[in-house]
Amino acid sequence: MAAKKILMLVGDFVEDYEVMVPFQALQMVGHQVDAVCPDKRAGDTVQTAIHDFTGEQTYSEKLGHRFTLNADFAQAQVEDYDALLIPGGRAPEYLRLNDQVLELVRGFFRANKPVAALCHGPLILAAAGVLEGGVECNAYPACAPDVRGGGGQYIELPLDGAHVSGRLVTGPVWTAHVEWLRKFLDVLDTRIEL
């Protein structure tokens, strides 16, 4: 298996599990993951948030850990990476307002490189216009109107499911990590032998 270089777009109040688990798991299997945030550099941190399901009609939000970036957003170029990963949480709400973020995302789609997005991450995909034409996409259920408004076809899944549409892998929330990461590894042509 050839190790892949993956760009991870994060920001303040990214969901804690959705940044920590893929960041560590993808490195564990031999891939390089560069976590970047606009206006921040390697060594800077972002504040994470923990979204939990505790019986209310929507998730609750608690302060999470500080997550240390290991690369500079200003240096991130599509041609330097094999894939893109966008975790959810609150960060995508403001990252989708950044034109450089949107152009970077468009570049990965133009190059037909694998992209994985989870939870609120597809908000960035919708804002970038890469779902236009009915691209199939899952997201946190509250983001379904945004997926549809961005021209995508929202795919309903259980909270532990994941969906593949071409080179795009999406899922609803961190409870889907096992299936979402498994499908992303398949799209990356990563083979783990037991």
WODA-V79173 format. One record per pair of residues at least 4 apart in sequence whose ideal C-beta (glycine too) atoms are under 6 Angstrom apart, sorted by sequence separation. I is the first residue (numbers start at 1). J is the second residue. If there is no record, write none. Layout:
i:I j:J
i:I j:J
This chain:
i:10 j:14
i:16 j:20
i:17 j:21
i:19 j:23
i:21 j:25
i:22 j:26
i:40 j:44
i:91 j:95
i:92 j:96
i:117 j:121
i:131 j:135
i:139 j:143
i:145 j:149
i:157 j:161
i:172 j:176
i:176 j:180
i:177 j:181
i:14 j:19
i:26 j:31
i:108 j:113
i:117 j:122
i:125 j:130
i:126 j:131
i:147 j:152
i:164 j:169
i:171 j:176
i:185 j:190
i:27 j:33
i:53 j:59
i:54 j:60
i:95 j:101
i:125 j:131
i:131 j:137
i:148 j:154
i:26 j:33
i:108 j:115
i:147 j:154
i:163 j:170
i:51 j:59
i:52 j:60
i:117 j:125
i:139 j:147
i:155 j:163
i:10 j:19
i:37 j:46
i:162 j:171
i:171 j:180
i:23 j:33
i:51 j:61
i:137 j:147
i:144 j:154
i:49 j:61
i:50 j:62
i:159 j:172
i:50 j:64
i:159 j:173
i:162 j:176
i:169 j:183
i:49 j:64
i:122 j:137
i:137 j:152
i:157 j:172
i:160 j:175
i:161 j:176
i:169 j:184
i:48 j:64
i:159 j:175
i:160 j:176
i:48 j:65
i:122 j:139
i:135 j:152
i:136 j:153
i:138 j:155
i:162 j:179
i:161 j:179
i:162 j:180
i:169 j:187
i:48 j:67
i:105 j:124
i:131 j:150
i:132 j:151
i:134 j:153
i:136 j:155
i:138 j:157
i:164 j:183
i:120 j:140
i:123 j:143
i:126 j:146
i:131 j:151
i:167 j:187
i:45 j:66
i:46 j:67
i:109 j:130
i:119 j:140
i:122 j:143
i:126 j:147
i:131 j:152
i:162 j:183
i:106 j:128
i:45 j:68
i:105 j:128
i:120 j:143
i:123 j:146
i:84 j:108
i:126 j:150
i:6 j:31
i:8 j:33
i:10 j:35
i:44 j:69
i:102 j:127
i:122 j:147
i:138 j:163
i:11 j:37
i:102 j:128
i:3 j:30
i:4 j:31
i:5 j:32
i:6 j:33
i:7 j:34
i:8 j:35
i:10 j:37
i:42 j:69
i:96 j:123
i:3 j:31
i:42 j:70
i:92 j:120
i:96 j:124
i:40 j:69
i:42 j:71
i:78 j:107
i:92 j:121
i:95 j:124
i:136 j:165
i:42 j:72
i:78 j:108
i:83 j:113
i:88 j:118
i:135 j:165
i:41 j:72
i:83 j:114
i:84 j:115
i:85 j:116
i:86 j:117
i:87 j:118
i:88 j:119
i:92 j:123
i:96 j:127
i:16 j:48
i:37 j:69
i:88 j:120
i:92 j:124
i:138 j:170
i:140 j:172
i:78 j:111
i:88 j:121
i:137 j:170
i:138 j:171
i:140 j:173
i:12 j:46
i:14 j:48
i:16 j:50
i:35 j:69
i:87 j:121
i:138 j:172
i:12 j:47
i:35 j:70
i:36 j:71
i:38 j:73
i:86 j:121
i:10 j:46
i:13 j:49
i:15 j:51
i:37 j:73
i:34 j:71
i:36 j:73
i:86 j:124
i:36 j:76
i:49 j:89
i:49 j:90
i:16 j:64
i:19 j:67
i:16 j:65
i:114 j:167
i:115 j:168
i:116 j:169
i:117 j:170
i:118 j:171
i:119 j:173
i:112 j:167
i:38 j:98
i:19 j:87
i:116 j:184
i:7 j:76
i:18 j:87
i:18 j:88
i:14 j:87
i:15 j:88
i:114 j:187
i:7 j:81
i:15 j:89
i:114 j:188
i:14 j:89
i:5 j:81
i:13 j:89
i:5 j:82
i:6 j:83
i:7 j:84
i:8 j:85
i:9 j:86
i:13 j:90
i:14 j:91
i:4 j:82
i:13 j:91
i:4 j:83
i:6 j:85
i:11 j:91
i:11 j:95
i:18 j:118
i:18 j:119
i:18 j:174
i:21 j:177
i:25 j:181
i:17 j:174
i:4 j:188
i:1 j:190
i:1 j:191
